[in-house]
Amino acid sequence: MIPIRGALMVGKRRTLNVVLFFVLFFHASVFLTVFRVFISPFFNSIQTSKPTKVMLVSGISVHLFRAAANTPMLVVS
C-alpha cells in the first residue's frame, strides 16, 4: 500500500510541475510580448549593429525561458 501511495504522490508532484511550468511559460511569453512591444523601440534607438541587438534580445529571452523551466522544480521540491 505504501509504494502505491508514494507513486501517487510522485504523480501528483509531476502533474504540479507540468502545470507550474506551463503557467510560468505563459507568463514568460506575455513578458516577451510586452518586451517586444514596449522595449524594442528603445533598443532600436541605440546606435549599435543589428547582431548586437539580436544577441542581447535572444540572451534575455533564453534567460527567461531557462528561469521558467527551472522554477517549478524549486517550488515543488
Sequence and secondary structure as in RCSB ss.txt:
>XXXX:A:sequence
MIPIRGALMVGKRRTLNVVLFFVLFFHASVFLTVFRVFISPFFNSIQTSKPTKVMLVSGISVHLFRAAANTPMLV
VS
>XXXX:A:secstr
 HHHHHHHHHHHHHHHHHHHHHHHHHHHHHHHHHIIIIIHHHHHHS   HHHHHHHHHHHHHHHHHHHHHHHHHH
H 
